[in-house]
C-alpha cells in the first residue's frame, strides 16, 4: 500500500515530548468516552470495544462518514476547552479540501439563534506512525448550545481509529498551578515614568513612507512583526533557512528603527514567526520538539545582542500568541520557554523591558492561570478580539452580519462587557503590580459598529492606564484604517474612515517617546 507518511512527517508530530506518555487535562464536563453514547452515521463506522473505527473503501469517500455523540454544552460555556484523543490512520486519502480528511471536531451553536460552528478538523490524512495525539481548543460563548462531537473521515477513503479511553475535554492549566503568587514587579525609573504609548501593529515590511504617515498621525509606538507564513502548518522546519530569512527581516527592522529616530517612535520587537512554526493542532512546535525551543532561545540572544543599544527600542515581545493545549516536555511549555528566553536576554540586556504573553493566543481569560516571572521590568501583554464573531465576522466574505453594541452570541456586548472580558487581566495587574500592554485589538473593517467597538476598547484601556497598539497598519485591507467596503472583495482606499478617526483622536494624546530603555539618554 502506498504510504503518504512523508506528508505527515512534515506536518504532524506527537504532541508529547515522550512517545507513549499520557496526556491528562483537568476535566470539564461529562465523560465522553463511553462507547454506548456514540452513534454511527452509516455502515462504514462502528465501535469495537473502546475503539471507534471508520473504514471507507475507495470510491465511497465522498461525504462525511463518522461516529457522533451529542454533547451537553452547559459545562463549557464561558470557558476555553481543549479536546484531545489518540488516533491512528491507515491509507487515508488526501481530501480535495484542506480542512477535510480525518475529522475530530465539534459542531455547536454559539447561541440558539446562531449558525453552527465547526472547531477542529485539522485536515490530516495518510498513515500515522502508530497511535498519535490530536487535539483542538475552542472558547465557548455563554450561550453555547446544540453540541455534537464527531470523529471519522470526510471526503476521504481509508481507515481511522480513535481510542475512546484517551478522549478528554478540559484544560491543561489551572489557577491552582500558579507560582510566584506574591511577586510584585518593579520597573526602572525610565520605564515606570515612561510616557503613555499608543500605536499600531506594523505591516510585514516597514517603508519610510509608513514612518512618515505614522509621524503625521502622532503615533509613538510600533509593534514590529517579524512574520511570514501566518496560519500555515509545516513551515519553519529548516532552521538554517529560517535564520537566513530572519536575518533579512532584522536588517529591514534596523533600517525602519533608524528612520523612526526623527519621528520619536519607539519599537516593540515582535517575533511573530517562531522556529518550528505550528503543527496541525495549531500548537507551536517548539513546545513539543526541543530543538526548536532551544533555537528560539538562541534567536532571542542574537536579537538582544544586535538591538540592545538602539535608541528606538522599547521592548522585546518574545512569543506572538503562544498556543499550547497539550503537555510539553519539561521546561518547554509556553511559560517556561518564555522564562528561559527572558533569563537569556537579561544576561545580554539588563535595561530593556521584556514582554510575556499568556496562553491560547494571549486571550484575557488565560490570565487567570498565568504566573508572573520572578523578574523585574517585565511587561505583560494581552490581545483583545472578543467577541470573535463580531471582530472577525465574514472574514472570507460569508456569514451573518453582527452589530456592536448589541446582543452577540447570546449576550449583550457593550463597553462594560468589554471590561468584564478583561477582568482576569485587571486582577493579574493588581496582584503583581505590573504594566499591561494590549499588543493587538481590532474589528474587521466591514463590521457594523467597528468604530464604536474600537472606541469602547480604547476607553477601557485608557481608564486602566494600559499602553496599546492597533492591529494593524497597512498589513491587510480588512484591518486597514485607510480602506472601506462591505466585504473582502469590495475594499477600496478611502480618504478617511470612522475607525481611523477614532484612532487619530487618541493618538493626539501622545507625547513623543524620548526616554526609554535600550540606548535612551
N, C-alpha and C positions, 0 to 999 in steps of 0.2 A: 504494500500500500504506500502510495506516495505521501511523504510527510511534509508538512509546512512548518516544522519545528523551528527552522531558521527565522521565520517571521516572528514567531512567539518569543524566540530567544532575544530578538532585538527589542520587542515591545513589552514583554512581560517579565516578571520576576516573582520569586517567592517573597512575599512582603515581610517575612521574618528573617532575622539575621541567621538563624539556625534552622535548617530544614527539619521538619518534624516537631519543632517547638509548637506548643498550642497557644493560640491567641485567645485571650479572655478579656471581655469588656464588662463594665458594671452594667448589669442588665436593666433594661427599661421595657416595660410592657409584658405581654403574655409569653409563655413558652411557645415558640414557633416550630418546634422540632418533632411534634407528634405526627407520625405518618398518616394516621386516620383523619387528620384535619385537611389533608391535601387531596385535590381532585384533578384528574387528567382531562385535558382539553379534547383529546381524541385518542385513537388506538395506538399512537406512536409514543405515548408517555405512560409511565407506570411507577409504582413504588414496589421495591423489593427490600423488605426489612426496613432499615433506616436510610436506604439509598433511593433517591428519586432519579429515574432514568428517562431520558428522551432519546430515541433511536429512530432516525428518519432515513429511509432509503433514498438513493439518488432518484431524482425526478419528482420527489414529494416535498422538497424543501422550499415551498413557495408561499408559506404563511407561518403564523405562529403556532408551534407545537410545544406544549408545555404542561407543567404541573402548576396549579394555582391554589392559594389559600386566602380566604377572607381575613383581613386584619382589622382589629378594633384600633382606631387612630387616637382614641382619647388619651392614652398614656404618653403619646408622643407630642401632643400639642404644646407649642411654645418651646420645644427642645430641638437641639441638633442631635440626630441619632445616626449611628453607624450600623449598617447591616453587613455581616460577613459570613462566609461559608466556604468550605473546601469543595473543589470540583476537580474532575479530570475529564479530558476530552480525547476522542479518537476520530481522526479523519473528518473533522468538521470543516465543511467547505467555506470558502470565502464568500460572504454575502455581497450582494450588489451595493448595499448601503453601509457606510462606516459604522453606524450605530446598531446594526443588526448582527446576527451570528449567535453566539452564546448569550443567553438572557438570564441575568439575575437582577431583577428590578422590581420597583413598587409602582403601582398605579393608584393614584389618590386624587381627591379634590381639595384644594386649599380652603374652600368653604363650600357649603351646599350649593350656592349659585354659580360657582366657578367651573371652568373647564378642567379636565383631568390633566395632571402632570405625571411624568414617567421617569423619575430619577433612576439611575442605574443603567444597565445595558452593556456598556463598555466595549462592544464591537470585537470581542475575542473570537478566534477561530483556530483551526489547525489541531495539532496534537500537543497536549500538555505533557510536561515531564513528570508524570505521576500526579499525585494529589497536590493541588496548589490552592492558595487562598485567593479569593476575590472579594471585593467589598465596594460599597458606596455609602455616601453620607448625604443627609438631607436635613435642612432646617424647616420645621413644620410650623405653619401659622397656627394661631389659636383656634381657628375654625376648621382645622383639617378633618376630613371625613372620607368615607367610601374607599377604604384601602383594600388592595389585593396584591399579595406578593406573588411573583411569577418567576419560575425557573424552567429553562428549556432552551429551545432554538427558535430563531425566526429567520426565514428566507435563507436557510442553510440546511444541508443534509449532513449526516454523520451521527455520532453518539456523544452525549454528555451526561455525566453523572454528578449528583450533588449529595454530599454526606450530611444528612439531617442532624446527626449527632454533633456537628460542628456549627450549625446555624445559630447565630446570635444577633441580638439587636440591643444596642446600649451605647455607652460612652467609654472611651479609653481613659479619660482623665476626669477626676472629680475634685471638688474643693477640699476634701479631706486629705488629699495627697500633697497639698501645698507645703512649701518650705519657706524659710526666711520670713516668717509671719510678722515679725516686729521690725523688719528692716525699714528705715526711713532714708530716702535718697537725699544726698547733699550735692550741691552744684557749686562750681567756682563762681566768683562774683560776675565774671563776664557772661556767664550763661544764666545765672539766677536773675540778673538785671538786664538781660537782653531785651531789645525792643520786640514787640509782637511781630510775628511772621505770618504773612498771608500771601499765598502764592498759587502756583499751578504745577501740575504734572507735565513733564516735558514731552515733546514729540520724540520719535525714535532717534533722530539726529537733530541737534540744535544748530540753527543757522544764525548768522549775525543779524539778519532781519528779525528773527524771533526775539533776540535780546533787545533790539531797538523798540519793537512793539511793546514788550513787557515793561520796558522802562517808561514808555508813554502811559501805560496803564497803572504805573506806580506799584508794580509787583516788587516784593523784596525777597522772595524765596522761589527757587525752582527745585522740585524733586526730579532729579535727572535719572531716567530709567535706562539701564544698560540691558537692552531687551532684544530678543528675536524669538521666533517660533512660538509665539504665545498660544497656549492651549493645545499644542501638539504633543504627541506621545512618541517616545523612542528617539528623541533628539539629545544633543549634548553628551553623547556617549564617548566620543573620541576626544579625550582631554587635550591632546596636542592641538587639534583643530580648534577646540573651544578656546584655548589660550590665545591662539593667533587672532581669532575673532575678537576676544575681549581686549587684547592689546590695542587693536584698531579702534574699538569703542572708547577706550581710555584716552587715546590720542585726541579723538573728537571732543571728548568731555573737557580735556585740559584747554583746548582752544576756546570752547564756549565759556569756561570759567575765566579765562583771560579777558575775553570780550566783556564779561559781566562786571569787571572792576569799575569801569566808568559809570555803570548803571546802578551800583550799590546793591547788587542782587547776590544773595548767598545761595549755596547749593547743598542739598542732601543727596549723597551718592547712593543710588538705589540699585542693588544687584537683583535685577528683575528676572534674569535668566541664570539658572543655577547649574553647577556641574551635575551631569546625570539627568537633568530635565525631570520629566514626570513619567510615572508608569500608568497603566491603564486604569488604575483606581484614582488617578489624578494626584496621588501622594507624591511628594518629592522623593526621587530615587535615592538621594543622599541620606534619607532617613532609614534606608534599608541596606544599602551597599556601602561598606566602609570606605572604599577607595574614593568615592565621590564626596563623602563627608570630609575626609582628610584633605581632599583637593580644595574644597570650599574654604577651609581654614587657611590654606596656603594662598589662595586668591586674595583673601582679605588682608593678609600680611603684606602682599605686594601692593594692594591699593593704598593701604595706610602709609607704607614707605614712600610711595610716589606723591601723595596728596597732602600729607600731614602739615606741610608748611604753606599750603596755598591760601592766600588771604580770603578767598571767596568760599572756602569750605566751612559749612556749618555742622554737618553730622554725617555719620556712616549709618545707612539703613541696611542691616545685614541680610535679611531674607524678605523678599516680597511675598506676602500672603502664604506663609507656611501652611501646609496641609498634611496632617498625619492622623490617620484614622485607624491604624493597626499598630501593634507593638513594633519597636525598633530595637536593634542591638544596643547594649548598654552604652550610654554616653553619646548615642547618635539620634536620640529623639529630638523633636523640634526645639525643645527648651535647652537641653544640654548642649546641642550643637551650636546654638547661638551663644550660650555661655562660654564655651571653649573658644569660639571665634572672637568674642569680646575680650577675653583674657589675653589672647594672642595680639590683638590690636593694641591693647593697653600697654603692652611691653614696648611697642613702637611709638605710639602716640598717646601721651598721658593727658592731653588737653581737650581733644575733640569729643563732643558727645557721641554716644553710640545708641542707636535706636533698636529696640527689641519689639518684635511683633508677636501677637498671640496666634493661637491655632485656628484651623478651619477658615483660612483666608482672612485672618485678622478680624473676625466678627466680634462685635461688642460682647455678646453673651459669653464668649470663652474667657473673658477676663475674670469670670467667677472662679476659674480654676488656675489662672496664671499665677505663677510665683515670681516675685521680683528677684533679680540677680542681687547678690550681696556685693554690689559695686555702686560707687557714686558716679554722678554725671551720666546716668542712663536715662534716656527719654523713651517713654512707652507709647507705641503708635497703634492707631486703630483705623479701620476703614468703615465707612458708613454707606451701605447700599440697601437699606431697609425702608419700606418693604420692596423686595426684589421684583415682585410682579408689577410694581409701578416704575421703579428706576430703570429696569431692563425690558420694559414691555415692547412687544413686536420687534424684537431685536433682528429677526430675519424677515420682517415685513408682515407677519401674520399674527393673529391672536386678538384677544379682547382689548378694548380701549379702557384704560384705568385712569381715573382722575384724582388729583390731590388738591386740597384736602377732601377726604371722603371716606366712604366705607370700602376697605380693601381687605381681601382675604378674610372677610367675616368680622372685621373690627374697624372702628373709626381711627383714621390716621390724621393727625394734626401736629402742631408743634409740641404739645405735651406728650403725645405718643412717641415722638422722636426722642424727647428727653428720657422717657421710660426705657426706650430701647438702649440708651446709653448708660443706664443706671449701673450695670456692672463695672463700667469704666470709671464712672464717677466715684463709686465706692472704693475701687482699687486706688485711685488717686488719693483719696482721703486716708486710706490705710497706710500708704507708703510715701506720702508727701512728694509725689513725683510730677514731673511735667508730662503732659499729654499732647501728642501731635496727631491730628487727623490727616493721614497721608493721602487718602483718596475719599472723595464723596462726589456724587453726581446724580443726574437724572437724564435719561435719553432725550434728545432734542425735541422729539415729537410727543412727549408725554404731556397731556393736558395738565397745566398747573406746575410744570417743571420749575418755573421761576419762583413760585411760591414755596415749593419744597426746598430749593436751594436757599432761599432767604430764611426759612424757618430753621434749617440745619445750621446756617451760619450764626443766626441769633443765639442759638443754644451754645455753639462753640464759643462765641464772644462772651456770653454770660459766665461761662466756666473758665475763661482765660486760656483757652487752648489755641495753639497755632494750627494752621490748616493749609492744605493745597487742593485745589480743584482738579478733578480728573475729567478731561485732560485738554491741554493746549496744543492744537494743530497736530493731533495724533490720528484721530478718525473723525469723519464728519458727523457721526452720530452723537459724539460728545462735544463737538465744536461749539464754541460761543459765537463763532463768526459765520455759521450756516443755519439755514432754516428749511423746513419741509415737513411732510406728514408721514414719511416712511423712508427707508434707506435709499430708495431709488429716486426720490424727488428732492433730495438735499441740494441746496444751492447756496452760494455765498450771499451773505446779507450785510448791509452796511452796519446794522446793529440788530440785536435781539433782546427780548426781555431778560433772558438768562444772563447775557453779557452785562446788561445794565445793573443787575443785582450784584454781580461780582465787582464791577467798577465802583459801585457805591462803597463797598467795604475796602477795596484797595486804596481809596482816598485816605483812609485812616493810617496808612503805613508811614513809618519812618524808614529811611534808608538804613540798611544794616551795616553800620560802620564798625561795630565792635563785636567780636565773636571769638570762637576758638580757632585753632588751625591757622596760625600766622597773623592773627589780629595784633594791632599795635596797642 
